[in-house]
Amino acid sequence: MIVVAAVVVSTLPLAAQDSAARQPVVNGVGGSSLDIGMLQRTGPGGDLEHGAKTTGMNATISCTPFCSECNWLDSYNAVNTYDPGVPGSDVINTLTTTNALANGTMYIITIRGDMTYWGNSYWTTPIGNPDISPMFPSPAVPSAIQGYVGSDWEYLYGYPNNNHGNLFVAGPGHMGNNVISLDNGATYQDLVPLGGMSYNAGHVYQFLVMGQGQKAKFTVADQGPHNDNYGRFWICVQAITLCGSATPPAQ
């Protein structure tokens, strides 16, 4: 039996979603909700100074023969762009597919990887179950300072210290920071992965979507400094070819 998870759709534009789609969401079982914005402001490091806005993301690379399109999305931005008074400034980087997703065609989106919202120096007494290094390091960050990571596309599963007590008493917490658009950025969605909202220790999640004849966008966001993050996501969009017929026989 194939189980197709429900999709949580937001019709708000990106700027308006700073108080909506980017809020922590618990959809199903497998984790509690954690507010990354609160954790950024209260520690470790607290509010850090904000630098000038900049843009940047790693270039796409050739995909394998098994993928319609595959790209890197980095959690690192050389200059911090976050300002709590500016809607949308939590966006670190946005990846846009080269190709439009054909209208009415089904796709599997696979997102793999992990990252940290806090620089390596803040990981003093790690709690939860952080990884000792990113699955896919950020090319622009020196490898020597890319240590612990505790976040993937969906969940926070490790934190630099226990200043907030046991954040993971109910397991990894779903965040909702990272969102996907299927209409070239007009709306963004916190999609529910196939199989439901549960933590994947391999840091890979898949989403079943229907193309809308437009490009897809993937946004990684952080309600805190962007220039101390590291870790990348590997994102593949694969078209699904259906076989057989779903038409009932004549009666």
VENKA-V131917 format. One record per residue. N is the residue number from 1. RES is the residue in three letters. PSI is psi in degrees with one decimal (none if undefined). Layout:
BEGIN
N/RES/PSI
N/RES/PSI
END
This chain:
BEGIN
1/MET/134.7
2/ILE/124.3
3/VAL/121.5
4/VAL/118.7
5/ALA/148.9
6/ALA/154.0
7/VAL/127.8
8/VAL/116.2
9/VAL/132.5
10/SER/135.1
11/THR/8.3
12/LEU/146.4
13/PRO/165.0
14/LEU/-46.2
15/ALA/-36.5
16/ALA/-16.2
17/GLN/-1.8
18/ASP/-27.7
19/SER/11.4
20/ALA/-83.7
21/ALA/-24.4
22/ARG/-3.1
23/GLN/151.6
24/PRO/137.7
25/VAL/134.6
26/VAL/118.2
27/ASN/97.7
28/GLY/-153.5
29/VAL/170.4
30/GLY/-2.4
31/GLY/158.4
32/SER/174.8
33/SER/134.1
34/LEU/138.0
35/ASP/101.0
36/ILE/-35.9
37/GLY/-43.9
38/MET/-43.8
39/LEU/-34.5
40/GLN/-42.4
41/ARG/-30.7
42/THR/-4.3
43/GLY/163.1
44/PRO/147.9
45/GLY/-24.2
46/GLY/-154.7
47/ASP/121.1
48/LEU/159.7
49/GLU/150.5
50/HIS/130.0
51/GLY/-176.4
52/ALA/152.1
53/LYS/142.7
54/THR/169.4
55/THR/160.7
56/GLY/140.5
57/MET/157.5
58/ASN/148.8
59/ALA/155.3
60/THR/158.5
61/ILE/164.9
62/SER/137.2
63/CYS/164.6
64/THR/165.2
65/PRO/-14.5
66/PHE/-6.8
67/CYS/143.0
68/SER/-41.2
69/GLU/134.9
70/CYS/141.6
71/ASN/159.9
72/TRP/143.4
73/LEU/118.3
74/ASP/143.0
75/SER/-2.1
76/TYR/136.4
77/ASN/126.5
78/ALA/-34.0
79/VAL/129.4
80/ASN/133.7
81/THR/-2.5
82/TYR/130.8
83/ASP/115.4
84/PRO/-16.8
85/GLY/-0.5
86/VAL/109.2
87/PRO/137.2
88/GLY/-8.7
89/SER/-5.5
90/ASP/-13.5
91/VAL/123.1
92/ILE/-58.5
93/ASN/152.9
94/THR/129.9
95/LEU/130.3
96/THR/130.7
97/THR/148.2
98/THR/-37.2
99/ASN/149.8
100/ALA/148.2
101/LEU/117.5
102/ALA/136.8
103/ASN/126.3
104/GLY/-5.2
105/THR/138.5
106/MET/143.8
107/TYR/148.9
108/ILE/123.1
109/ILE/124.8
110/THR/124.7
111/ILE/123.8
112/ARG/139.3
113/GLY/175.5
114/ASP/169.8
115/MET/178.0
116/THR/145.0
117/TYR/-8.2
118/TRP/135.4
119/GLY/161.8
120/ASN/-33.2
121/SER/-18.7
122/TYR/-14.9
123/TRP/78.3
124/THR/-46.5
125/THR/73.4
126/PRO/141.9
127/ILE/169.1
128/GLY/-141.5
129/ASN/60.0
130/PRO/156.6
131/ASP/151.6
132/ILE/-12.3
133/SER/158.1
134/PRO/146.7
135/MET/-42.9
136/PHE/100.2
137/PRO/156.0
138/SER/123.5
139/PRO/-30.9
140/ALA/-3.5
141/VAL/130.7
142/PRO/133.8
143/SER/-28.6
144/ALA/-22.4
145/ILE/14.8
146/GLN/85.4
147/GLY/-119.5
148/TYR/143.4
149/VAL/148.3
150/GLY/19.3
151/SER/143.9
152/ASP/-163.0
153/TRP/-30.8
154/GLU/-32.1
155/TYR/149.5
156/LEU/121.1
157/TYR/-1.0
158/GLY/148.8
159/TYR/148.8
160/PRO/-25.2
161/ASN/-179.0
162/ASN/27.7
163/ASN/-23.2
164/HIS/14.7
165/GLY/-161.2
166/ASN/95.8
167/LEU/-17.9
168/PHE/29.0
169/VAL/-30.2
170/ALA/12.6
171/GLY/-177.9
172/PRO/146.3
173/GLY/131.4
174/HIS/140.8
175/MET/-50.9
176/GLY/11.8
177/ASN/-37.9
178/ASN/128.5
179/VAL/164.1
180/ILE/138.1
181/SER/135.0
182/LEU/1.5
183/ASP/42.2
184/ASN/32.5
185/GLY/-1.9
186/ALA/-40.2
187/THR/154.3
188/TYR/149.1
189/GLN/143.9
190/ASP/86.7
191/LEU/147.9
192/VAL/124.9
193/PRO/157.0
194/LEU/135.5
195/GLY/-4.2
196/GLY/173.5
197/MET/88.8
198/SER/150.6
199/TYR/137.4
200/ASN/112.9
201/ALA/-18.6
202/GLY/-3.8
203/HIS/42.7
204/VAL/130.9
205/TYR/145.3
206/GLN/145.8
207/PHE/132.9
208/LEU/121.3
209/VAL/165.5
210/MET/126.7
211/GLY/147.7
212/GLN/16.2
213/GLY/13.4
214/GLN/168.0
215/LYS/153.6
216/ALA/149.0
217/LYS/144.9
218/PHE/124.8
219/THR/129.1
220/VAL/130.7
221/ALA/158.3
222/ASP/120.4
223/GLN/57.8
224/GLY/-174.8
225/PRO/143.0
226/HIS/-15.6
227/ASN/7.4
228/ASP/6.0
229/ASN/160.9
230/TYR/158.5
231/GLY/140.4
232/ARG/160.8
233/PHE/138.5
234/TRP/115.8
235/ILE/123.2
236/CYS/136.0
237/VAL/115.2
238/GLN/127.6
239/ALA/145.1
240/ILE/126.8
241/THR/116.5
242/LEU/143.7
243/CYS/157.5
244/GLY/-173.6
245/SER/139.8
246/ALA/9.1
247/THR/126.9
248/PRO/151.1
249/PRO/157.8
250/ALA/140.4
251/GLN/none
END
